[in-house]
Amino acid sequence: MSKNTSAVKKLSRNLWWSWDTDAKDLFKNLSPLLWERVNHNPVELLRHISTDELEARCDCEFGHRITQVKQRFDEYMESRDTWAANHAPEIVANPVAYFSAEFGIHESLRIYSGGLGILAGDHLKSASDLGINFIGISLFYKEGYFRQYLNHDGWQIEDYPLQYPESLPIEKVTTKDGKDLIIELTIAQSTVYAQAWIVKAGRSTLYLLDTNIPANESHYREICSRVYGGDQNMRVNQEILLGIGGVKLLHALGLTPAVYHMNEGHSAFLTLELLKEELAKGIKLEKALQRVKEQCVFTTHTPVPAGHDRFSRDMMHYTFDKYLSQCGIDFEQLMKLGSEDPNNTSGLFTMTVLALNLSRCANGVSKLHGEVSREMWKRLYGTDDPKQVPIGHITNGIHTRSWSSGFTDRFWRNHTESIENLFSSRESAEEVLAKVTDHELWCLRYRLKRNLIDYISRYLSNQLYHQHMSTPYKPADSSRSVKSPLSPDVLTIGFARRFATYKRAPLVFQDLDRLNAIINNQSMPVQLIFAGKAHPHDDAGKEYIRQIVEFSRRPQFLGKVIFLENYNIGVAKRLISGVDVWLNNPVRPMEASGTSGQKTVLHGGLNLSIMDGWWCEAYNGTNGWSIGNGEESDNYDEQYRQDAQKLYEVLEHQIIPTFYERNEHNLPLRWLKNIRNAIASIAPVYNTDRMVKEYTLRYYLKEPRI
């Protein structure tokens, strides 16, 4: 095997390629058709290319490109002059252990469902870029999160194709003698065994626990079948495996983390395993609890009480009875650790409460969410004053290199020596933007919008749909047989996210006559693109999808309102880069942070949002638009009507006229000024490099520096 062939195969096994444009192009250029068919998975791609072909291709001009990419990868991996080495050497020597029920790193590894996983994946990538010794802990879901199809009525159908390890960039974790590393844990009255897989993502490492092995009883083999799949019993089993199993895995690997970071409450049972270890040393309970707190930090993402995991007293007793006999605390002590009130009158065990009680610090994911969280949990801290509640905030960001890939990445690299210059500070961003003419910026927007429209046209005409069609469910939507009439000249608005009802996806359809007048304005038309999945058990969310599909089929909206199936990271990248405006209209204050709107900015897109989550902090009047001024109402229907009216008003009087106002060179100067303001004010702040640095200096280090 030649040096270049070995290099290609090595590159395919580290997900660093997923945020490096040139590395991705290497694999794509081997076979653009196969690249699409395998969902941009280089490991699976190489399984379809013979050694003879690969050797021949690697010996020509293509080989020079491989050498360049491999050299850059090696320099990245071997560099010791990193931000972490210079600012936080403590967490270079010992790892940050980051527990999350999902990680969204790339569309080909389906172990994520939505924003929580995307955030975890971006956190992992920035930790790698910054040189932090970072270890992620999650589960290997053999069926992943579902693929989405719509039947002839527009109703969501779920399909769960298997993920095969041999086709993924993952490897089995083994012991020194080459045997599978197996950990044991106790669930109910059973001993459950788990193997582990390792995923490399730059300098970061992700371990995935997996109970699908013959040693387990059949129902325990299914623990890792699906992301958030099954009933409450399945959920508690998954969370035991993630938390307790994750700690056991780290110790089996001989690792001693500097800190345990719980990304949402799903992994909070890890604190029980840490407590068990402290008690086994003969330490008294009170001191043992304090020592656990000193090791843990916690991030909450859920701004509504109903969204936090709660388990009944009976379920907790059944599930933990044997474990507690090994642990050194009794059942009532356990329940107290997860109780929302001192007397535990509800009889429920709350995972968020366990995490809050056993963490040295906790945070929400935006300034507003921090305020909401302090109000929500003030009773837990025995106060009526939210200001006395020790929950801070670190606002979420995005991994810019992952979301500015492709044409946009090359565009910015043409105007600066390092794309990081664009995002390091507002001053740096403005310096880069000063080199970009209005014509070049507008050309970028047209190029990206054409890419999106061509993708949708191919998608709807079945040329790309084959990659999503391994299912018996075939929709009867006649629009699939015709090309999309979308136009790059038309103002394009995108809405794509999880179809939870509080996100109010159908809000823009509240007044169909008014929307018809907006969309079909002869001189200033508008086109709308929707995508998103509802949770398999969320019929209300599925109904929202059905409604939008039904609206899209009406004569006045046909070809001007599009719903794309099977939303995933790959589809998201197309949408956030191509749309002119990113729409976000949740019920305030239910959007903890949100990050999708941060991604569109990199490509010259603008935000139109309710004043919720990160937008409350970012909006300055010149970098996008707000829907209202942060009003809240206890009357949901009235709030819905009011927000819809404000949405229409902003569209009619601000956004649409600004987009279509052109100078003598057909350039929308006011629109382009808004784009420049958005890039300069948002990109340098709302990124995971800034976010991870904040976590490091405020929470990961035992002695905070900011």
DRENMAR-247739 format. One line per 2 residues: number of its first residue (from 0); their letters; for each residue x, y, z of C-alpha. Coordinates in steps of 0.2 Angstrom, whole numbers. Each point is the difference from the previous one (the first is absolute). Example, Ala and Ser with C-alpha at 12.3 -4.5 7.8 and 13.67 -1.06 7.14 Angstrom:
0) as) 62,-22,39; 6,17,-3 $
END
This chain:
0) ms) 0,0,0; 7,17,-5 $
2) kn) 3,14,12; -14,11,-7 $
4) ts) -12,-15,0; 4,-3,19 $
6) av) -2,19,3; -17,0,-8 $
8) kk) -6,-14,11; 7,8,15 $
10) ls) -8,16,-3; -17,-9,-2 $
12) rn) 1,-7,17; 2,17,9 $
14) lw) -15,12,-1; 11,15,-1 $
16) ws) -4,-2,-19; -18,5,4 $
18) wd) 6,18,4; 13,2,-13 $
20) td) -6,5,-17; 15,-7,-10 $
22) ak) 0,-17,9; -19,-2,-4 $
24) dl) 4,5,-18; 13,-14,-1 $
26) fk) -13,-13,3; -14,8,-10 $
28) nl) 11,1,-15; 3,-19,0 $
30) sp) -18,-2,-5; -12,14,2 $
32) ll) -15,-12,-3; 6,-12,13 $
34) we) 4,14,12; -19,5,-1 $
36) rv) -6,-18,1; 10,-4,16 $
38) nh) -6,16,9; 18,7,-1 $
40) np) 8,-14,10; 18,-3,-6 $
42) ve) 2,-16,9; -15,-7,-10 $
44) ll) 6,8,-16; 16,-8,1 $
46) rh) -8,-17,2; -8,2,-17 $
48) is) 17,5,-9; 12,-14,-4 $
50) td) 18,1,6; 6,0,-18 $
52) el) -10,16,-4; 5,8,16 $
54) ea) 18,-4,-3; -1,7,-18 $
56) rc) -9,16,5; 12,3,14 $
58) dc) 15,-1,-12; -5,15,-11 $
60) ef) -4,18,4; -12,-5,13 $
62) gh) 14,-7,10; 7,17,2 $
64) ri) -16,7,8; 0,-15,12 $
66) tq) 18,4,5; -5,18,4 $
68) vk) -16,-4,10; 9,-14,9 $
70) qr) 15,12,4; -13,13,7 $
72) fd) -8,-14,10; 16,-6,8 $
74) ey) 5,18,4; -17,3,9 $
76) me) 1,-17,10; 19,3,5 $
78) sr) -1,18,5; 3,4,18 $
80) dt) -1,19,-1; -19,0,3 $
82) wa) -11,12,9; -3,-13,14 $
84) an) 19,-3,2; 3,18,3 $
86) ha) -16,4,10; -5,-16,9 $
88) pe) 13,-13,1; -9,-8,14 $
90) iv) -13,-7,-12; 14,-5,-13 $
92) an) 7,-12,13; -17,-7,6 $
94) pv) -15,-1,-12; -17,8,1 $
96) ay) -13,-14,0; -15,7,-9 $
98) fs) -16,-11,1; -14,3,-12 $
100) ae) -14,-12,-6; 3,6,-18 $
102) fg) 14,6,-10; -3,8,-17 $
104) ih) 17,0,-9; -5,-4,-18 $
106) es) -15,-7,-9; 8,-17,-3 $
108) lr) 1,-4,19; -19,0,5 $
110) iy) 2,1,19; -9,17,2 $
112) sg) -17,7,-1; 0,18,1 $
114) gl) 8,16,7; 7,-8,16 $
116) gi) 10,-12,-10; 6,13,-13 $
118) la) 6,11,15; 9,-15,7 $
120) gd) 8,-4,-17; 6,18,-2 $
122) hl) 6,1,18; 11,-15,-4 $
124) ks) 7,7,-16; 5,17,8 $
126) as) 7,-9,15; 11,-9,-13 $
128) dl) 5,16,-9; 5,8,17 $
130) gi) 10,-15,5; -10,-5,15 $
132) nf) 2,-18,5; -19,-4,-3 $
134) ig) -9,-16,2; -18,-2,-5 $
136) is) -11,-14,7; -16,-6,-8 $
138) lf) -9,-15,-7; 1,-9,-17 $
140) yk) -17,-1,-6; -1,-14,-13 $
142) eg) -16,7,-8; 4,18,4 $
144) yf) -13,14,-1; -13,-4,-14 $
146) rq) -1,5,-18; -15,9,-4 $
148) yl) -12,-3,-14; -17,8,-3 $
150) nh) -15,-10,-6; -13,6,-13 $
152) dg) -9,10,14; 16,9,5 $
154) wq) 1,-11,17; 18,-4,6 $
156) ie) 5,-18,-1; 16,-6,9 $
158) dy) 12,-12,-7; 15,-7,10 $
160) pl) 14,-7,-11; 14,-9,9 $
162) qy) 17,8,2; 14,-12,-3 $
164) pe) 16,3,9; 11,-6,-15 $
166) sl) -7,14,-10; 3,14,12 $
168) pi) 16,9,6; -1,-10,17 $
170) ek) 11,-13,7; -3,-13,14 $
172) vt) 9,4,17; 11,-14,5 $
174) tk) 11,-4,14; 19,-2,-1 $
176) dg) -1,-18,-5; -12,4,-14 $
178) kd) -16,-6,8; -16,11,0 $
180) li) -1,11,15; -15,-4,9 $
182) ie) -7,9,16; -14,-7,12 $
184) lt) -14,10,8; -15,-4,10 $
186) ia) -17,4,-6; -15,-6,11 $
188) qs) 5,-18,5; 11,-3,-15 $
190) tv) 18,2,-5; 1,9,-17 $
192) ya) 15,0,-11; 6,13,-12 $
194) qa) 13,1,-13; 7,17,-7 $
196) wi) 4,8,-16; 12,14,-3 $
198) vk) -2,15,-12; 14,12,-4 $
200) ag) -4,18,-4; 16,10,-2 $
202) rs) 9,-1,17; -17,-4,9 $
204) tl) -6,-18,4; -17,-6,1 $
206) yl) -5,-16,9; -16,-9,-4 $
208) ld) -7,-13,12; -10,-14,-8 $
210) tn) -10,-15,9; -4,-9,-16 $
212) ip) 11,-15,4; -5,-18,3 $
214) an) 5,0,18; -16,11,4 $
216) es) -18,-5,2; -10,4,-16 $
218) hy) -8,16,7; 16,7,7 $
220) re) 8,-3,-18; -13,13,-6 $
222) ic) 5,14,12; 10,9,-14 $
224) sr) -12,-4,-14; -6,18,-3 $
226) vy) 3,18,5; -13,4,14 $
228) gg) -10,-16,-5; -11,-10,10 $
230) dq) -10,3,16; 5,6,17 $
232) nm) 8,-16,5; 11,1,-16 $
234) rv) 4,18,4; 6,-3,18 $
236) nq) 11,-15,-7; 8,11,-13 $
238) ei) 4,13,13; 7,-13,12 $
240) ll) 11,-6,-14; 6,17,-5 $
242) gi) 3,7,17; 6,-15,11 $
244) gg) 6,-10,-15; 10,15,-6 $
246) vk) 9,2,16; 4,-18,0 $
248) ll) 7,1,-17; 11,14,4 $
250) ha) 8,-9,15; 2,-16,-10 $
252) lg) 10,11,-13; 11,6,15 $
254) lt) -6,18,-3; -2,13,14 $
256) pa) -10,15,-6; 3,17,6 $
258) vy) -18,3,-1; -17,-9,-4 $
260) hm) -11,11,-11; -18,-5,-1 $
262) ne) -8,7,-16; -19,-1,6 $
264) gh) -6,-11,14; 0,-17,-10 $
266) sa) 17,-4,7; -3,5,18 $
268) fl) 1,-17,7; 19,1,-3 $
270) tl) 0,9,17; -6,-15,9 $
272) el) 14,-11,-7; 13,14,6 $
274) lk) -9,0,17; 1,-19,1 $
276) ee) 19,1,-3; 2,13,13 $
278) la) -10,-10,13; 10,-15,-4 $
280) kg) 15,9,7; -8,1,17 $
282) ik) -5,19,-2; -15,5,9 $
284) le) -15,5,-11; 0,18,3 $
286) ka) 18,2,-5; -2,-12,-14 $
288) lq) -14,10,-8; 11,15,1 $
290) rv) 14,-8,-8; -11,-6,-14 $
292) ke) -6,18,-2; 17,6,-2 $
294) qc) 3,-11,-15; -16,4,-10 $
296) vf) -8,15,-10; -17,0,-8 $
298) tt) -8,8,-15; -19,1,-1 $
300) ht) -9,3,-17; -18,-2,5 $
302) pv) -10,16,4; -17,-8,4 $
304) pa) -3,-11,15; -9,-14,-10 $
306) gh) 16,-3,-10; 11,-7,14 $
308) dr) 1,-18,2; -9,-7,15 $
310) fs) -2,-18,6; -13,-7,12 $
312) rd) 5,-6,18; -5,-18,-5 $
314) mm) 11,0,-16; 15,7,10 $
316) hy) -2,-13,13; -2,-14,-12 $
318) tf) 15,6,-11; 12,5,14 $
320) dk) -4,-12,14; 15,-12,-3 $
322) yl) 12,14,-5; -4,9,17 $
324) sq) 5,-15,9; 17,1,-8 $
326) cg) 1,19,1; -1,4,19 $
328) id) -15,12,0; -18,-5,3 $
330) fe) -15,3,-11; -7,15,10 $
332) ql) 17,9,-2; 0,-4,-18 $
334) mk) -17,8,-3; 4,15,10 $
336) lg) 15,3,-12; -13,1,-14 $
338) se) -15,8,9; -6,17,-5 $
340) dp) -7,4,17; 7,-4,18 $
342) nn) -14,-12,4; 0,-9,-17 $
344) ts) -19,1,0; -1,-3,-19 $
346) gl) 9,-17,1; 9,5,-16 $
348) ft) 19,-1,-3; 6,14,-11 $
350) mt) 16,-2,-9; 3,19,-1 $
352) vl) -1,1,19; 12,-14,2 $
354) al) 12,10,-12; -2,16,9 $
356) nl) 2,-7,17; 16,-9,-4 $
358) sr) 9,13,-11; 12,14,5 $
360) ca) -8,11,-13; -14,1,-12 $
362) ng) -5,10,-15; -14,4,-12 $
364) vs) 4,2,-19; -4,19,-2 $
366) kl) -2,15,11; -19,-1,-1 $
368) hg) 0,-19,3; 11,3,16 $
370) ev) -13,11,7; -14,-12,-4 $
372) sr) 10,-14,8; 3,10,16 $
374) em) -19,3,1; -4,-18,-4 $
376) wk) 11,-7,14; 0,13,13 $
378) rl) -10,-12,12; 13,-13,-1 $
380) yg) 12,13,8; -13,6,13 $
382) td) -2,17,-6; -12,11,-8 $
384) dp) 13,11,-8; 6,-7,-17 $
386) kq) 16,11,2; 5,-12,14 $
388) vp) 0,-15,-11; 17,-6,-5 $
390) ig) -4,-3,-18; 10,10,-13 $
392) hi) 0,1,-19; 12,-3,-14 $
394) tn) -9,4,-17; 1,-14,-13 $
396) gi) 10,2,-16; 4,-10,-16 $
398) ht) 16,-8,-7; 3,13,-14 $
400) rs) 11,-12,-10; -13,-13,-1 $
402) ws) -14,12,-5; 10,11,-12 $
404) sg) 7,-15,-10; 0,-1,-19 $
406) ft) -2,15,-11; -2,12,15 $
408) dr) 16,-6,8; 10,3,-16 $
410) fw) -8,17,-2; 6,6,16 $
412) rn) 17,-8,-2; 2,10,-16 $
414) ht) -1,16,11; 10,-5,15 $
416) es) 15,-10,4; -10,-10,13 $
418) ie) -19,-2,1; 2,1,19 $
420) nl) 4,19,-3; -18,3,-5 $
422) fs) -6,-7,17; 13,5,12 $
424) sr) -7,17,4; -11,14,-7 $
426) es) 15,10,-5; 7,-15,-10 $
428) ae) -17,-3,-8; -2,18,-5 $
430) ev) 18,0,-7; -4,-16,-11 $
432) la) -17,7,-5; 9,16,-6 $
434) kv) 9,-10,-13; -16,-7,-7 $
436) td) -10,10,-13; -19,1,0 $
438) he) 0,-9,-17; 11,-14,7 $
440) lw) -12,-2,15; -15,0,-11 $
442) cl) 8,-12,-11; 3,-12,15 $
444) ry) -18,1,4; -6,-4,-17 $
446) rl) 12,-15,-2; -6,-7,17 $
448) kr) -18,2,-4; 3,-8,-17 $
450) nl) 8,-15,8; -15,-2,12 $
452) id) -13,2,-14; 9,-13,-11 $
454) yi) 1,-12,15; -18,2,3 $
456) sr) -4,-2,-18; 10,-16,-1 $
458) yl) -7,-6,17; -18,2,-6 $
460) sn) 3,-8,-17; 7,-16,9 $
462) ql) 17,2,-6; 7,1,18 $
464) yh) -15,-7,8; 7,-18,-2 $
466) qh) 11,3,15; -15,1,11 $
468) ms) -11,-13,-8; 5,-17,9 $
470) tp) -18,-1,6; -17,-8,-5 $
472) yk) -8,17,2; -1,10,-16 $
474) pa) -9,17,1; -12,4,-13 $
476) ds) 5,18,-2; -1,4,-18 $
478) sr) 12,15,2; 14,-13,0 $
480) sv) -2,-3,-18; 3,18,-5 $
482) ks) 14,12,2; -1,14,14 $
484) pl) -6,17,-7; 10,9,13 $
486) sp) 10,14,-6; 17,8,6 $
488) dv) -7,17,-3; -14,-2,13 $
490) lt) 1,4,18; 2,-17,8 $
492) ig) -5,-3,18; 5,-16,9 $
494) fa) -7,-9,16; 8,-16,5 $
496) rr) 1,-8,17; -7,-13,12 $
498) fa) -19,1,-2; -4,2,18 $
500) ty) -17,10,2; 8,14,10 $
502) kr) 10,5,-16; -16,3,-9 $
504) ap) 5,-5,-17; -17,5,-8 $
506) lv) 0,18,7; 3,8,-17 $
508) fq) -16,-9,-7; -12,8,14 $
510) dl) -8,12,-13; 0,-9,-17 $
512) dr) -6,14,-10; 13,12,7 $
514) ln) 14,-13,-3; -7,-3,-18 $
516) ai) 2,19,-4; 18,0,7 $
518) in) 6,-16,-9; -9,4,-17 $
520) nq) 4,19,0; 5,3,-19 $
522) sm) 14,12,3; 6,-7,17 $
524) pv) -3,-18,1; 5,-12,15 $
526) ql) 3,-19,1; 1,-10,15 $
528) if) 9,-16,4; -4,-11,15 $
530) ag) 9,-16,7; 0,-9,17 $
532) ka) -5,-15,10; -13,-3,13 $
534) hp) 4,-12,14; -7,-17,-4 $
536) hd) -12,2,15; -5,18,-3 $
538) da) -16,-1,-10; -3,19,2 $
540) gk) 17,3,-8; -4,-12,-14 $
542) ey) -16,10,-3; 9,16,-2 $
544) ir) 10,-9,-14; -16,-7,-8 $
546) qi) -7,18,0; 15,8,-8 $
548) ve) 0,-14,-14; -18,3,-3 $
550) fs) 3,18,-2; 14,-3,-12 $
552) rr) -12,-10,-11; -13,14,-2 $
554) pq) 0,9,-17; 6,17,6 $
556) fl) 15,-7,10; 5,-15,-12 $
558) gk) 18,1,-4; 2,15,11 $
560) vi) -1,-9,17; 11,-15,1 $
562) fl) 2,-13,14; 16,-11,-1 $
564) en) -1,-17,8; 13,-8,11 $
566) yn) 8,15,8; 18,-3,6 $
568) ig) 17,8,1; 2,-1,-19 $
570) va) -16,7,-4; 3,14,13 $
572) kr) 16,5,-8; -9,3,-17 $
574) li) -14,10,8; 10,11,12 $
576) sg) 12,5,-14; -13,3,-14 $
578) vd) -15,9,8; 0,19,1 $
580) vw) -10,0,17; 0,-12,14 $
582) ln) -17,0,9; -2,-4,18 $
584) np) -16,2,9; -1,-10,17 $
586) vr) -11,4,15; 11,11,10 $
588) pm) 9,-5,12; 0,-18,-6 $
590) ea) 15,1,-11; 14,-3,12 $
592) sg) 13,6,-13; -1,-6,-18 $
594) ts) 15,0,-12; -7,-3,-17 $
596) gq) -2,19,-3; 19,2,4 $
598) kt) 5,-11,-14; -9,9,-14 $
600) vl) 9,16,4; 17,-7,-6 $
602) hg) -8,-2,-17; -8,18,-1 $
604) gl) -17,-6,7; -10,11,12 $
606) nl) -11,-4,15; -18,3,3 $
608) si) -4,-6,17; -10,2,16 $
610) md) 10,8,13; 5,-16,9 $
612) gw) 15,-10,3; 17,6,-7 $
614) wc) -9,13,-11; -4,11,15 $
616) ea) 18,3,2; 5,1,-18 $
618) yn) -13,11,-8; 5,18,-1 $
620) gt) -12,7,-13; 12,-1,-15 $
622) ng) 4,-18,-1; -17,-8,-3 $
624) ws) -17,2,6; -11,-3,15 $
626) ig) -18,-6,1; -6,11,14 $
628) ng) 10,6,15; -1,-15,12 $
630) ee) -18,0,4; -7,-15,10 $
632) sd) -18,-5,4; -9,-13,10 $
634) ny) -13,-1,-14; 9,-12,-13 $
636) de) -13,3,-14; 1,19,2 $
638) qy) 18,0,0; 0,-11,-16 $
640) rq) -11,13,-9; 10,15,6 $
642) da) 17,-8,-5; -7,-5,-17 $
644) qk) -6,18,-3; 17,7,5 $
646) ly) 9,-13,-11; -10,6,-15 $
648) ev) 3,18,4; 19,-2,0 $
650) le) -1,-10,-16; -11,13,-9 $
652) hq) 8,16,6; 18,-4,4 $
654) ii) 7,-16,-7; -8,-1,-17 $
656) pt) 3,18,-5; 18,0,5 $
658) fy) 4,-16,-10; -8,7,-16 $
660) er) 7,18,1; 14,1,-12 $
662) ne) 12,13,-7; 5,3,-18 $
664) hn) 11,-16,1; -14,-10,6 $
666) lp) 8,-2,17; -11,0,16 $
668) lr) 12,12,10; -10,1,16 $
670) wl) -2,-19,0; 18,-2,-3 $
672) kn) 4,12,15; -11,-11,11 $
674) ir) 10,-15,-5; 16,8,4 $
676) na) -6,6,17; -7,-18,3 $
678) ia) 17,-8,-4; 10,13,10 $
680) si) -11,-1,16; -5,-18,0 $
682) ap) 14,-11,-7; 14,5,12 $
684) vy) -11,-3,15; -12,-14,-3 $
686) nt) 12,-14,-3; 6,-15,10 $
688) dr) 18,6,1; -6,14,11 $
690) mv) -13,-11,9; 13,-14,4 $
692) ke) 13,13,6; -14,6,12 $
694) yt) -4,-17,6; 19,-3,3 $
696) lr) 4,16,9; -16,1,10 $
698) yy) -5,-18,3; 13,-13,-4 $
700) lk) 15,7,9; -1,-2,19 $
702) ep) 4,18,3; -10,10,-13 $
704) ri) 9,14,-9; -15,10,-6 $
END
